[in-house]
Amino acid sequence: MGSNKSKPRKKHGKPVHAQHIPKVGTPAEREQHGERDAVLDNMGLGGASNTTRTVLGIGLVVVVLGGIFGLLLLTVFR
């Protein structure tokens, strides 16, 4: 801890303005959930259970990481 006579920290770059999450039960929070549900509906996962969403999410991550790893292997063993 510094003393009260120490210089304040310099801020680098643009200031970042954090958006606060709306409180539970407010109209803004309900709207956020509605938008999230609309995105899942557009992707065809509107009625899917949480387990299905989790399995598909993990599968997508595995496919992306496998593609990156495969590209790395192709460039190394060229």
N, C-alpha and C positions, 0 to 999 in steps of 0.2 A: 504494500500500500504506500502511496506517495503522500507527501505532506500537502497541506492546503496551498502551499506556495509553488508547487510543481506545475509545469506547463500542462495544459490539456492536450489530449491526443489529437494528432492531425487526422483529418478525414480525407481519404484518398478516393478519387473518382466521384461519380455521381452519388448523391444521397439515395438510399433505398427506402422507399416508403412501403412498409409492410401493410398488407391488408389483413384486418382482423376477421376472424371467423365469426359468423353471426351466432347469437345465442340460440339455444335449443328452443324450438317451438315458435320462433318468430316467423313472420311471412318470408323474410329473406332466406332463412334456413330451409323452409319448405320449398322455396323456388330453386335453391341449389340442388336439393334432392330430386326435384322434378326434372331439372336439366340433365342430371346424371342419368336418370332413368330413361330420358329421351335418347341420349347417346347410346345407351345399351340396346334400346329398341331398334335404333337404326342399324346397329351391328348384328342384330338378330339374336341378342342375348337377353331380351326383355323379360322373358318368363323363366330364365334359367336359374337354378339354385346357386347358392354361394359356393357349394362344392364344385359344380360344373364350371363356374367362372374361375375358381382357383386352379383347377386342373388345366383348363384352356390357357390361363395366364402362364402357368409353369411350362406348359408345352411350347408356347410361343417364345418364352425366354430361352428354352433349350434349343429351339430351332435357330434363333438369332445367334446365340453363342456358338452353335455348331457351324453356322455359316462363316462367322468371323474366324473361328479356329481353322476351318477348311481353307479359307483364303490365305491365312498366314502360312499354313503348310505348303500351299501351292507356290507361294513366293519364296519360301525358304528352300524347297527342294526343286527348284526350277532348273 
